[in-house]
Amino acid sequence: MKHNMQILQEAAAKLGPLCVGLDTDPSYIPQCAAKEFGSAAQAVLAYNKEIISRVKSAGSACCFKIQIAYYEAMGLEGLKVYAETLRQVKKAGFIAISDIKRGDIAASADAYAKGHFSGDFETDIITVNPYMGFETLKPFTAWCNSKGKGIFVLFRTSNPGMTDLEGQELKSGGLLLDRVGCELNRLEKEFKATDEFASQTCSPVGAVVGCTNEDNAAELRARHPEIFFLIPGYGAQGGGARLAATLLKNAGGTVNSSRGILCAWKKSETCLQKEKDGTLTIDDLADAAGEAALEAKKDLLGAMC
């Protein structure tokens, strides 16, 4: 059985490293394009579907990341849209990464794992937060073992505040993020030691590594050569393709772009004129998003040469 991180690694090698982030805030959709739908949530779903369709047709990305917060903010209808978006991503043949950043202990962690690896919100890979302790990862890694699911562990994130905790020196030496890195390497070796996963080229446990901070990026990649990375920060957050390419070496990774694709229509003179005229449609927005995804793929592949 191939685990989902292995499937994603192979998809990234075939289709390029771009991950399209469906972190779709209703405010990204102007009123003139949303008015034909019954609610903001339904407009979001329609936009998501059109983007998935264009990405599939163009082969511009290897996966989609869905940030659950935007859907939770829309209430029960939003969570239904979240579940349907996951279904559409998987129906199109892509790996779905659910950005949920869960991290809790005991029965609560078990419930989070069950809630996102089965049932209405079932997904392929989730993001998890290790900062309540590494015991919080065990319920999730159990699903990696039994069902081939995957997790991306927060490691070095893309936000400036990462220095508040991740960049702090430990009494025992090194940074807190280095301690997380040691655990990632331990889990990678543990999975590779099993008959089930020994022949696969990466562990089902990956790492979130932002591309907004150049400090020690090459060294960090070299210290974790067999771990697949989820790389946020590219595009709207200011991260560039050159730094992303450094993090894509060895086991590789997938580079997320959300707002840069979802809001690409704001840089289109045609779309802006249509907005003024009140004729802008979801199709127009999705066309701009599809073009932006292709440009991002080209940018990333060019930097990797």
Secondary structure as UniProt FT lines:
FT   HELIX           4..15
FT   STRAND          18..21
FT   HELIX           26..28
FT   HELIX           31..34
FT   TURN            35..36
FT   HELIX           40..58
FT   STRAND          63..67
FT   HELIX           68..72
FT   TURN            73..74
FT   HELIX           75..91
FT   TURN            92..93
FT   STRAND          95..102
FT   HELIX           106..117
FT   HELIX           119..121
FT   STRAND          125..128
FT   TURN            131..132
FT   HELIX           134..137
FT   HELIX           138..147
FT   STRAND          150..156
FT   TURN            160..161
FT   HELIX           162..165
FT   TURN            166..167
FT   TURN            171..172
FT   HELIX           176..192
FT   TURN            195..199
FT   STRAND          205..209
FT   TURN            215..216
FT   HELIX           217..223
FT   TURN            225..226
FT   STRAND          229..231
FT   TURN            236..237
FT   HELIX           241..247
FT   TURN            250..251
FT   STRAND          253..257
FT   HELIX           259..262
FT   HELIX           264..267
FT   HELIX           269..277
FT   HELIX           282..304
//
